[in-house]
Amino acid sequence: MKDYLIDTHTHIDMMIDDKTTLQDIIREMNELGVKKAVIPSVEIDTQDKVIELANSDENIFGMVGLFPSEAKTYTPEFEARMEEYAKNNKKIVAVGEIGLDYYWDKSFVDLQKEVFIKQIKMAKRLKLPIAVHDREAHKDCFDILKENKAERVLFHCFSGSVEFMKECVKQGWYIALGGVVTFKNAVKMKDVAREIPLDRLVLETDSPYLTPVPFRGKPNKPAYVRYVAEEIAKIREIPSEELIDITTTNAERFFEI
């Protein structure tokens, strides 16, 4: 039985400053039984930092990818650079976070879709899984993934209904739940946590965002994935040790780490 947790989505690169080092973050992770973490890429300017962090510790892993809101910065040169990074570095374990975001700006939806499809195709060439950012774009994300025959797919920070979750699971895709599931009024996410087949569930923080109870209102940390696990175990009425074992096994299988 695996007795440690994995944070499958944490922006550690945004958390390091003059007061906080990677070693500080890892120490706090270890204190709460969190052994591994995966850092997504979101923009061109910070991708090198993500890769540097992944290379600096055996239990930190990285992704290459461009966030949908950054679609206007996507170039063939950047795609080639991402592909080269992934081919030559075993610490790059996925393409992400990529997808569609209709919450902030819907003025360039077609470009978001175009860049999303390009990165799906890149992931297929690299034989890497995909971490999907889907905000208020459930149908379009689903349709694009299916039309492009994406196989190893993880919906990061899942925000859909139980019905949408079931459609994703039918495709063999994975669902990541984070701190939102601990919020008192997050009825929909608690329902998803209750209904999802456990063999398709992984855990995340999306730190420094979406801090779980009891630390809501403060910056999130990878260590706090422990509280996500405990809340979902409570919702499912199973021992937290069982939930941790299953979700850690799922994460290691998905990312091949």
Backbone as CSV, one residue per row, in Angstrom:
resi,resn,N_x,N_y,N_z,CA_x,CA_y,CA_z,C_x,C_y,C_z
1,MET,0.845,-1.208,0.000,0.000,0.000,0.000,0.874,1.249,0.000
2,LYS,0.528,2.197,-0.857,1.286,3.446,-0.934,0.787,4.400,0.150
3,ASP,1.709,4.868,0.966,1.325,5.694,2.107,1.746,7.156,1.933
4,TYR,1.959,7.563,0.691,2.334,8.955,0.419,1.429,9.533,-0.658
5,LEU,1.371,10.847,-0.681,0.507,11.570,-1.614,1.308,12.171,-2.762
6,ILE,0.603,12.462,-3.863,1.175,13.174,-5.001,0.284,14.363,-5.320
7,ASP,0.886,15.534,-5.416,0.165,16.714,-5.908,0.387,16.757,-7.415
8,THR,-0.669,16.469,-8.173,-0.516,16.338,-9.624,-0.543,17.667,-10.367
9,HIS,-0.724,18.788,-9.639,-0.785,20.079,-10.326,-0.507,21.190,-9.318
10,THR,0.715,21.701,-9.327,1.096,22.769,-8.413,2.063,23.720,-9.095
11,HIS,1.804,25.010,-8.968,2.648,26.024,-9.608,3.783,26.439,-8.659
12,ILE,4.649,25.499,-8.360,5.747,25.772,-7.438,6.623,26.911,-7.951
13,ASP,6.734,27.033,-9.276,7.560,28.099,-9.844,7.053,29.483,-9.449
14,MET,5.766,29.613,-9.137,5.198,30.899,-8.726,5.349,31.141,-7.227
15,MET,5.786,30.139,-6.500,5.819,30.213,-5.045,7.204,30.489,-4.480
16,ILE,8.210,30.389,-5.328,9.585,30.573,-4.868,9.977,32.038,-4.980
17,ASP,10.479,32.584,-3.871,10.905,33.984,-3.845,12.042,34.138,-2.846
18,ASP,12.302,35.354,-2.414,13.406,35.604,-1.488,13.204,34.908,-0.142
19,LYS,11.955,34.607,0.202,11.661,34.014,1.507,11.391,32.518,1.443
20,THR,11.086,32.005,0.259,10.692,30.594,0.126,11.540,29.897,-0.918
21,THR,12.182,28.786,-0.525,12.984,28.001,-1.449,12.251,26.700,-1.791
22,LEU,12.733,26.015,-2.821,12.178,24.713,-3.154,12.337,23.756,-1.973
23,GLN,13.454,23.860,-1.278,13.694,22.985,-0.129,12.663,23.227,0.981
24,ASP,12.262,24.488,1.160,11.212,24.793,2.144,9.907,24.104,1.766
25,ILE,9.564,24.181,0.487,8.313,23.591,0.007,8.340,22.071,0.156
26,ILE,9.465,21.467,-0.199,9.595,20.010,-0.092,9.551,19.567,1.366
27,ARG,10.171,20.337,2.245,10.140,19.984,3.669,8.700,19.971,4.198
28,GLU,7.917,20.988,3.828,6.521,21.039,4.258,5.716,19.886,3.639
29,MET,6.011,19.555,2.393,5.361,18.407,1.763,5.629,17.143,2.563
30,ASN,6.898,16.920,2.887,7.276,15.703,3.605,6.607,15.618,4.970
31,GLU,6.440,16.760,5.616,5.819,16.785,6.940,4.379,16.287,6.907
32,LEU,3.705,16.465,5.747,2.317,16.030,5.613,2.172,14.802,4.704
33,GLY,3.297,14.138,4.464,3.236,12.881,3.720,3.050,13.031,2.226
34,VAL,3.443,14.185,1.678,3.347,14.414,0.235,4.743,14.233,-0.353
35,LYS,4.899,13.214,-1.188,6.233,12.845,-1.662,6.587,13.452,-3.009
36,LYS,5.597,13.540,-3.916,5.886,13.956,-5.289,4.961,15.090,-5.717
37,ALA,5.430,15.874,-6.684,4.629,16.977,-7.209,4.948,17.186,-8.682
38,VAL,3.939,17.626,-9.422,4.086,17.885,-10.860,3.749,19.352,-11.117
39,ILE,4.670,20.041,-11.814,4.508,21.470,-12.091,4.104,21.666,-13.551
40,PRO,2.973,22.301,-13.805,2.580,22.598,-15.183,3.311,23.834,-15.710
41,SER,3.353,23.973,-17.006,3.817,25.205,-17.641,2.602,25.995,-18.095
42,VAL,2.707,27.315,-18.037,1.577,28.142,-18.464,1.962,29.209,-19.484
43,GLU,3.227,29.621,-19.503,3.623,30.676,-20.431,5.053,30.476,-20.899
44,ILE,5.402,31.150,-21.973,6.720,30.998,-22.571,7.827,31.414,-21.612
45,ASP,7.632,32.546,-20.940,8.706,33.135,-20.152,9.088,32.345,-18.906
46,THR,8.198,31.468,-18.431,8.484,30.752,-17.187,8.758,29.264,-17.391
47,GLN,8.709,28.805,-18.635,8.881,27.370,-18.860,10.265,26.867,-18.443
48,ASP,11.292,27.663,-18.675,12.638,27.252,-18.282,12.739,27.042,-16.772
49,LYS,12.034,27.877,-16.006,12.065,27.741,-14.550,11.395,26.454,-14.106
50,VAL,10.287,26.093,-14.768,9.605,24.838,-14.452,10.549,23.659,-14.678
51,ILE,11.237,23.675,-15.796,12.156,22.577,-16.127,13.335,22.542,-15.159
52,GLU,13.834,23.706,-14.805,14.939,23.776,-13.838,14.534,23.177,-12.496
53,LEU,13.340,23.490,-12.031,12.853,22.947,-10.759,12.671,21.439,-10.849
54,ALA,12.126,20.960,-11.950,11.943,19.522,-12.119,13.274,18.782,-12.099
55,ASN,14.273,19.392,-12.672,15.595,18.766,-12.729,16.339,18.803,-11.390
56,SER,15.867,19.639,-10.472,16.625,19.867,-9.242,16.283,18.899,-8.114
57,ASP,15.232,18.101,-8.273,14.866,17.149,-7.212,14.213,15.926,-7.842
58,GLU,14.550,14.746,-7.361,14.075,13.509,-7.982,12.561,13.340,-7.900
59,ASN,11.909,14.012,-6.960,10.471,13.847,-6.778,9.634,15.007,-7.311
60,ILE,10.264,15.900,-8.030,9.562,17.009,-8.678,9.598,16.778,-10.186
61,PHE,8.446,16.903,-10.825,8.328,16.656,-12.253,7.689,17.865,-12.932
62,GLY,7.862,17.963,-14.253,7.358,19.129,-14.963,6.547,18.767,-16.196
63,MET,5.835,19.761,-16.703,5.102,19.638,-17.959,5.560,20.754,-18.895
64,VAL,5.372,20.546,-20.183,5.531,21.611,-21.164,4.148,21.922,-21.730
65,GLY,3.888,23.188,-21.971,2.594,23.557,-22.510,2.343,25.047,-22.386
66,LEU,1.274,25.484,-23.012,0.913,26.900,-22.993,-0.552,27.039,-22.594
67,PHE,-0.787,27.824,-21.562,-2.113,28.105,-21.015,-2.995,28.742,-22.095
68,PRO,-4.290,28.419,-22.139,-5.138,28.958,-23.213,-5.157,30.477,-23.316
69,SER,-5.079,31.158,-22.185,-5.087,32.625,-22.237,-3.833,33.201,-22.879
70,GLU,-2.801,32.346,-23.033,-1.537,32.774,-23.631,-1.449,32.381,-25.108
71,ALA,-2.557,31.973,-25.697,-2.547,31.436,-27.066,-1.936,32.392,-28.083
72,LYS,-2.070,33.689,-27.857,-1.545,34.673,-28.809,-0.025,34.667,-28.878
73,THR,0.625,34.082,-27.872,2.096,34.052,-27.859,2.655,32.777,-28.485
74,TYR,1.793,31.871,-28.883,2.233,30.579,-29.424,2.877,30.761,-30.792
75,THR,4.039,30.149,-30.989,4.743,30.218,-32.270,5.278,28.830,-32.630
76,PRO,5.557,28.587,-33.907,6.175,27.313,-34.299,7.510,27.095,-33.594
77,GLU,8.233,28.189,-33.355,9.535,28.084,-32.684,9.366,27.594,-31.245
78,PHE,8.341,28.119,-30.571,8.098,27.695,-29.186,7.650,26.248,-29.145
79,GLU,6.835,25.847,-30.084,6.412,24.447,-30.151,7.625,23.532,-30.333
80,ALA,8.523,23.912,-31.221,9.731,23.109,-31.457,10.585,23.031,-30.199
81,ARG,10.647,24.147,-29.463,11.430,24.183,-28.232,10.818,23.267,-27.180
82,MET,9.498,23.301,-27.043,8.826,22.416,-26.086,9.084,20.957,-26.434
83,GLU,8.981,20.666,-27.709,9.156,19.286,-28.149,10.578,18.805,-27.879
84,GLU,11.520,19.684,-28.098,12.921,19.333,-27.850,13.163,19.092,-26.363
85,TYR,12.625,19.976,-25.525,12.735,19.800,-24.070,12.199,18.431,-23.652
86,ALA,11.006,18.096,-24.135,10.350,16.865,-23.712,11.091,15.625,-24.190
87,LYS,11.631,15.686,-25.399,12.351,14.534,-25.951,13.617,14.232,-25.176
88,ASN,14.245,15.277,-24.637,15.562,15.125,-24.028,15.562,15.138,-22.508
89,ASN,14.390,15.110,-21.888,14.334,15.223,-20.435,13.234,14.316,-19.886
90,LYS,13.641,13.278,-19.170,12.673,12.335,-18.623,11.851,12.918,-17.481
91,LYS,12.251,14.077,-16.978,11.477,14.712,-15.914,10.263,15.470,-16.454
92,ILE,10.170,15.598,-17.776,8.975,16.171,-18.396,8.004,15.026,-18.625
93,VAL,6.874,15.041,-17.892,6.005,13.865,-17.871,4.630,14.101,-18.498
94,ALA,4.372,15.314,-19.013,3.069,15.587,-19.630,3.138,16.879,-20.439
95,VAL,2.118,17.082,-21.246,1.908,18.352,-21.937,0.757,19.062,-21.213
96,GLY,1.053,20.233,-20.662,0.023,20.936,-19.899,0.558,22.165,-19.201
97,GLU,-0.255,23.075,-18.706,-1.669,22.847,-18.833,-2.193,23.534,-20.085
98,ILE,-2.918,22.774,-20.862,-3.429,23.260,-22.136,-4.949,23.091,-22.161
99,GLY,-5.615,23.820,-23.031,-7.059,23.666,-23.102,-7.754,24.924,-23.558
100,LEU,-8.911,25.198,-22.936,-9.747,26.337,-23.302,-10.236,27.041,-22.048
101,ASP,-10.248,28.374,-22.112,-10.736,29.176,-20.984,-11.636,30.270,-21.533
102,TYR,-12.943,30.119,-21.312,-13.912,31.100,-21.794,-14.347,32.063,-20.695
103,TYR,-13.716,31.962,-19.530,-14.105,32.801,-18.391,-13.557,34.213,-18.513
104,TRP,-12.275,34.318,-18.830,-11.613,35.626,-18.816,-11.833,36.421,-20.098
105,ASP,-11.707,35.752,-21.246,-11.727,36.491,-22.510,-12.169,35.552,-23.629
106,LYS,-13.318,35.855,-24.228,-13.846,35.002,-25.304,-13.603,35.623,-26.680
107,SER,-12.709,36.601,-26.747,-12.503,37.319,-28.007,-11.601,36.561,-28.981
108,PHE,-10.909,35.510,-28.505,-10.026,34.761,-29.410,-10.200,33.256,-29.206
109,VAL,-11.459,32.832,-29.131,-11.783,31.424,-28.921,-11.225,30.539,-30.032
110,ASP,-11.331,30.991,-31.274,-10.838,30.179,-32.388,-9.334,29.949,-32.283
111,LEU,-8.605,30.964,-31.859,-7.160,30.809,-31.690,-6.857,29.858,-30.532
112,GLN,-7.611,29.964,-29.443,-7.434,29.022,-28.329,-7.606,27.582,-28.811
113,LYS,-8.652,27.361,-29.600,-8.906,26.010,-30.112,-7.755,25.534,-30.992
114,GLU,-7.274,26.422,-31.852,-6.175,26.073,-32.770,-4.921,25.670,-31.997
115,VAL,-4.583,26.447,-30.979,-3.382,26.168,-30.183,-3.580,24.902,-29.343
116,PHE,-4.775,24.706,-28.837,-5.096,23.482,-28.092,-4.871,22.247,-28.969
117,ILE,-5.379,22.276,-30.176,-5.244,21.144,-31.090,-3.777,20.895,-31.439
118,LYS,-3.026,21.963,-31.669,-1.594,21.803,-31.972,-0.864,21.098,-30.831
119,GLN,-1.224,21.445,-29.589,-0.531,20.847,-28.447,-0.999,19.411,-28.188
120,ILE,-2.250,19.113,-28.504,-2.701,17.722,-28.437,-1.891,16.872,-29.409
121,LYS,-1.709,17.378,-30.617,-0.940,16.639,-31.624,0.519,16.484,-31.195
122,MET,1.068,17.530,-30.556,2.430,17.439,-30.058,2.531,16.351,-28.990
123,ALA,1.562,16.311,-28.084,1.562,15.288,-27.031,1.519,13.889,-27.628
124,LYS,0.743,13.726,-28.679,0.660,12.407,-29.330,1.993,12.026,-29.969
125,ARG,2.662,13.016,-30.579,3.987,12.729,-31.154,4.977,12.320,-30.071
126,LEU,4.870,12.982,-28.927,5.797,12.726,-27.828,5.392,11.524,-26.978
127,LYS,4.171,11.005,-27.245,3.632,9.907,-26.444,3.535,10.289,-24.966
128,LEU,3.086,11.526,-24.725,2.916,12.038,-23.365,1.442,12.284,-23.078
129,PRO,1.042,12.179,-21.810,-0.337,12.508,-21.444,-0.581,14.019,-21.481
130,ILE,-1.854,14.381,-21.351,-2.268,15.777,-21.451,-2.966,16.193,-20.164
131,ALA,-2.584,17.346,-19.605,-3.292,17.951,-18.482,-4.117,19.117,-19.021
132,VAL,-5.430,19.004,-18.900,-6.350,19.944,-19.547,-6.865,21.000,-18.580
133,HIS,-6.759,22.256,-19.017,-7.410,23.378,-18.338,-8.725,23.630,-19.069
134,ASP,-9.832,23.465,-18.356,-11.165,23.619,-18.953,-11.995,24.515,-18.041
135,ARG,-12.160,25.762,-18.448,-12.982,26.674,-17.653,-14.115,27.223,-18.505
136,GLU,-15.324,26.804,-18.142,-16.542,27.207,-18.852,-16.462,26.865,-20.339
137,ALA,-15.819,25.717,-20.638,-15.649,25.285,-22.036,-15.764,23.775,-22.140
138,HIS,-16.625,23.185,-21.324,-16.676,21.732,-21.215,-16.912,21.036,-22.555
139,LYS,-17.956,21.450,-23.261,-18.309,20.758,-24.510,-17.216,20.887,-25.555
140,ASP,-16.678,22.097,-25.724,-15.637,22.299,-26.734,-14.382,21.509,-26.387
141,CYS,-13.985,21.506,-25.113,-12.818,20.718,-24.711,-13.046,19.243,-25.007
142,PHE,-14.203,18.745,-24.602,-14.522,17.327,-24.810,-14.498,16.975,-26.294
143,ASP,-15.165,17.798,-27.094,-15.262,17.517,-28.527,-13.895,17.532,-29.206
144,ILE,-13.063,18.515,-28.860,-11.734,18.614,-29.467,-10.863,17.425,-29.073
145,LEU,-10.899,17.049,-27.808,-10.112,15.901,-27.363,-10.552,14.621,-28.079
146,LYS,-11.852,14.450,-28.202,-12.373,13.240,-28.836,-12.074,13.230,-30.332
147,GLU,-12.302,14.365,-30.995,-12.062,14.448,-32.441,-10.596,14.210,-32.794
148,ASN,-9.706,14.612,-31.883,-8.270,14.447,-32.144,-7.699,13.184,-31.511
149,LYS,-8.623,12.325,-31.031,-8.252,11.001,-30.516,-7.201,11.072,-29.405
150,ALA,-7.383,12.067,-28.522,-6.515,12.142,-27.347,-6.815,10.958,-26.439
151,GLU,-5.788,10.330,-25.915,-5.985,9.102,-25.133,-5.725,9.321,-23.650
152,ARG,-4.529,9.715,-23.305,-4.179,9.882,-21.885,-4.475,11.327,-21.487
153,VAL,-5.648,11.528,-20.915,-6.149,12.868,-20.629,-6.499,12.996,-19.151
154,LEU,-6.091,14.111,-18.566,-6.435,14.443,-17.185,-7.083,15.821,-17.159
155,PHE,-8.310,15.896,-16.663,-8.970,17.188,-16.486,-8.530,17.776,-15.153
156,HIS,-7.618,18.741,-15.239,-7.111,19.421,-14.054,-8.194,20.325,-13.475
157,CYS,-8.242,20.390,-12.139,-9.175,21.288,-11.437,-10.591,21.137,-12.001
158,PHE,-11.063,19.922,-12.030,-12.346,19.617,-12.664,-13.463,20.471,-12.080
159,SER,-14.293,21.035,-12.969,-15.370,21.915,-12.514,-16.718,21.557,-13.134
160,GLY,-16.774,20.401,-13.782,-18.006,19.997,-14.449,-18.976,19.279,-13.525
161,SER,-20.085,18.862,-14.082,-21.128,18.150,-13.346,-20.778,16.667,-13.222
162,VAL,-21.572,15.965,-12.440,-21.424,14.514,-12.344,-21.632,13.874,-13.717
163,GLU,-22.597,14.382,-14.463,-22.886,13.833,-15.790,-21.702,14.017,-16.732
164,PHE,-21.080,15.206,-16.694,-19.921,15.448,-17.549,-18.750,14.575,-17.117
165,MET,-18.569,14.432,-15.808,-17.517,13.553,-15.307,-17.690,12.144,-15.853
166,LYS,-18.923,11.656,-15.851,-19.174,10.293,-16.322,-18.851,10.139,-17.807
167,GLU,-19.136,11.175,-18.590,-18.794,11.140,-20.014,-17.282,11.102,-20.216
168,CYS,-16.556,11.847,-19.401,-15.085,11.839,-19.493,-14.525,10.478,-19.099
169,VAL,-15.055,9.917,-18.037,-14.594,8.616,-17.567,-14.867,7.528,-18.607
170,LYS,-15.997,7.648,-19.329,-16.291,6.687,-20.398,-15.195,6.662,-21.454
171,GLN,-14.533,7.805,-21.643,-13.433,7.891,-22.611,-12.124,7.334,-22.043
172,GLY,-12.136,6.975,-20.763,-10.923,6.489,-20.118,-10.071,7.602,-19.544
173,TRP,-10.617,8.822,-19.483,-9.868,9.970,-18.996,-9.895,10.051,-17.471
174,TYR,-8.974,10.830,-16.931,-8.844,10.999,-15.487,-9.377,12.366,-15.056
175,ILE,-9.753,12.439,-13.777,-10.283,13.662,-13.176,-9.433,14.026,-11.972
176,ALA,-9.020,15.301,-11.888,-8.272,15.794,-10.731,-9.160,16.712,-9.907
177,LEU,-9.237,16.439,-8.623,-9.968,17.296,-7.695,-8.990,17.939,-6.719
178,GLY,-9.313,19.190,-6.352,-8.438,19.942,-5.455,-9.187,20.576,-4.311
179,GLY,-8.675,21.707,-3.854,-9.169,22.350,-2.648,-10.628,22.732,-2.661
180,VAL,-11.185,22.964,-3.841,-12.594,23.377,-3.928,-13.512,22.353,-3.264
181,VAL,-13.140,21.084,-3.301,-13.989,20.040,-2.742,-14.156,20.190,-1.234
182,THR,-13.268,20.961,-0.590,-13.364,21.175,0.857,-14.262,22.352,1.217
183,PHE,-14.659,23.144,0.208,-15.480,24.326,0.492,-16.886,23.890,0.890
184,LYS,-17.445,24.553,1.866,-18.752,24.173,2.417,-19.845,24.141,1.352
185,ASN,-19.840,25.133,0.459,-20.925,25.254,-0.517,-20.625,24.611,-1.866
186,ALA,-19.518,23.874,-1.961,-19.128,23.262,-3.240,-19.874,21.945,-3.442
187,VAL,-21.204,22.049,-3.537,-22.057,20.853,-3.606,-21.735,20.010,-4.838
188,LYS,-21.554,20.680,-5.989,-21.303,19.955,-7.232,-20.006,19.150,-7.161
189,MET,-18.952,19.755,-6.623,-17.679,19.042,-6.548,-17.733,17.910,-5.537
190,LYS,-18.480,18.089,-4.470,-18.641,17.001,-3.501,-19.405,15.841,-4.136
191,ASP,-20.382,16.163,-4.980,-21.118,15.114,-5.687,-20.192,14.361,-6.643
192,VAL,-19.340,15.092,-7.354,-18.372,14.455,-8.256,-17.438,13.549,-7.455
193,ALA,-16.949,14.047,-6.316,-16.046,13.258,-5.469,-16.719,11.975,-4.991
194,ARG,-18.010,12.050,-4.729,-18.762,10.900,-4.239,-19.003,9.873,-5.345
195,GLU,-19.195,10.338,-6.572,-19.636,9.473,-7.668,-18.517,8.957,-8.572
196,ILE,-17.384,9.623,-8.608,-16.349,9.247,-9.567,-15.786,7.859,-9.259
197,PRO,-15.608,7.025,-10.272,-14.903,5.755,-10.047,-13.497,6.042,-9.521
198,LEU,-13.125,5.402,-8.448,-11.861,5.743,-7.806,-10.643,5.483,-8.682
199,ASP,-10.773,4.581,-9.650,-9.619,4.308,-10.506,-9.374,5.402,-11.543
200,ARG,-10.196,6.455,-11.529,-10.002,7.576,-12.450,-9.792,8.901,-11.700
201,LEU,-9.509,8.838,-10.426,-9.348,10.040,-9.600,-7.893,10.271,-9.209
202,VAL,-7.431,11.517,-9.373,-6.149,11.948,-8.797,-6.387,13.241,-8.030
203,LEU,-5.395,13.619,-7.225,-5.524,14.775,-6.347,-4.548,15.878,-6.760
204,GLU,-4.923,17.115,-6.453,-4.064,18.254,-6.781,-4.350,19.404,-5.818
205,THR,-3.504,20.424,-5.886,-3.784,21.656,-5.136,-4.022,22.852,-6.047
206,ASP,-3.358,22.901,-7.215,-3.309,24.100,-8.049,-2.712,25.265,-7.261
207,SER,-1.904,24.928,-6.262,-1.275,25.968,-5.443,-0.412,26.887,-6.314
208,PRO,-0.383,28.186,-5.980,-0.845,28.832,-4.740,-2.311,29.231,-4.725
209,TYR,-3.103,28.700,-5.671,-4.522,29.054,-5.757,-5.388,28.010,-5.059
210,LEU,-6.672,28.357,-4.864,-7.715,27.423,-4.430,-7.348,26.678,-3.152
211,THR,-6.927,27.424,-2.163,-6.493,26.843,-0.891,-7.642,26.125,-0.186
212,PRO,-7.399,24.895,0.273,-8.476,24.162,0.950,-8.724,24.665,2.372
213,VAL,-9.916,24.353,2.871,-10.187,24.486,4.292,-9.231,23.523,5.010
214,PRO,-8.585,23.920,6.107,-8.837,25.075,6.965,-7.947,26.289,6.704
215,PHE,-7.278,26.338,5.560,-6.356,27.441,5.297,-6.882,28.409,4.244
216,ARG,-8.160,28.300,3.907,-8.750,29.146,2.882,-8.517,30.617,3.221
217,GLY,-8.127,31.390,2.176,-7.801,32.800,2.380,-6.306,33.048,2.450
218,LYS,-5.521,31.967,2.588,-4.064,32.049,2.594,-3.524,31.366,1.331
219,PRO,-2.266,31.631,0.976,-1.703,30.962,-0.206,-1.704,29.439,-0.040
220,ASN,-2.056,28.751,-1.097,-2.072,27.296,-1.081,-0.653,26.743,-1.194
221,LYS,-0.483,25.482,-0.784,0.820,24.820,-0.829,0.624,23.372,-1.271
222,PRO,1.638,22.776,-1.928,1.520,21.368,-2.316,1.227,20.449,-1.134
223,ALA,1.745,20.790,0.022,1.517,19.972,1.220,0.037,19.831,1.541
224,TYR,-0.753,20.825,1.143,-2.163,20.841,1.517,-3.022,19.861,0.718
225,VAL,-2.415,19.143,-0.219,-3.171,18.082,-0.902,-3.631,17.026,0.102
226,ARG,-2.962,16.973,1.229,-3.381,16.094,2.327,-4.832,16.371,2.744
227,TYR,-5.208,17.657,2.791,-6.555,18.023,3.234,-7.602,17.695,2.167
228,VAL,-7.190,17.729,0.907,-8.076,17.306,-0.184,-8.368,15.814,-0.048
229,ALA,-7.320,15.041,0.200,-7.484,13.595,0.360,-8.401,13.268,1.531
230,GLU,-8.197,13.947,2.640,-8.997,13.645,3.828,-10.465,13.996,3.624
231,GLU,-10.725,15.100,2.904,-12.114,15.489,2.651,-12.806,14.486,1.728
232,ILE,-12.132,14.059,0.681,-12.753,13.113,-0.246,-12.978,11.767,0.438
233,ALA,-12.034,11.341,1.260,-12.222,10.094,2.014,-13.444,10.192,2.926
234,LYS,-13.620,11.356,3.524,-14.784,11.584,4.390,-16.084,11.507,3.578
235,ILE,-16.077,12.150,2.409,-17.252,12.134,1.534,-17.572,10.706,1.087
236,ARG,-16.531,9.941,0.764,-16.722,8.563,0.271,-16.968,7.563,1.401
237,GLU,-16.722,8.010,2.634,-16.862,7.144,3.806,-15.928,5.935,3.713
238,ILE,-14.672,6.233,3.368,-13.639,5.205,3.337,-12.434,5.727,4.118
239,PRO,-11.539,4.854,4.564,-10.342,5.318,5.276,-9.476,6.198,4.369
240,SER,-8.900,7.241,4.926,-8.052,8.122,4.122,-6.861,7.367,3.560
241,GLU,-6.381,6.356,4.285,-5.251,5.558,3.802,-5.605,4.853,2.495
242,GLU,-6.830,4.380,2.380,-7.274,3.711,1.152,-7.349,4.693,-0.009
243,LEU,-7.912,5.879,0.261,-8.026,6.913,-0.770,-6.648,7.348,-1.253
244,ILE,-5.720,7.513,-0.332,-4.356,7.922,-0.683,-3.667,6.861,-1.525
245,ASP,-3.792,5.611,-1.130,-3.182,4.511,-1.881,-3.694,4.482,-3.323
246,ILE,-5.002,4.602,-3.502,-5.598,4.513,-4.837,-5.200,5.707,-5.700
247,THR,-5.326,6.916,-5.166,-5.043,8.101,-5.986,-3.564,8.244,-6.301
248,THR,-2.709,7.835,-5.388,-1.267,7.864,-5.670,-0.919,6.867,-6.770
249,THR,-1.495,5.673,-6.685,-1.281,4.662,-7.726,-1.765,5.180,-9.081
250,ASN,-2.930,5.833,-9.083,-3.462,6.404,-10.330,-2.520,7.439,-10.917
251,ALA,-2.021,8.345,-10.074,-1.133,9.413,-10.543,0.160,8.863,-11.103
252,GLU,0.722,7.869,-10.413,1.974,7.276,-10.901,1.756,6.554,-12.224
253,ARG,0.619,5.924,-12.365,0.295,5.254,-13.627,0.097,6.262,-14.751
254,PHE,-0.661,7.314,-14.484,-0.970,8.300,-15.510,0.292,8.994,-16.016
255,PHE,1.122,9.470,-15.083,2.318,10.225,-15.471,3.542,9.334,-15.709
256,GLU,3.393,8.047,-15.399,4.517,7.106,-15.518,5.711,7.578,-14.709
257,ILE,5.433,7.883,-13.437,6.501,8.314,-12.510,6.584,7.338,-11.347
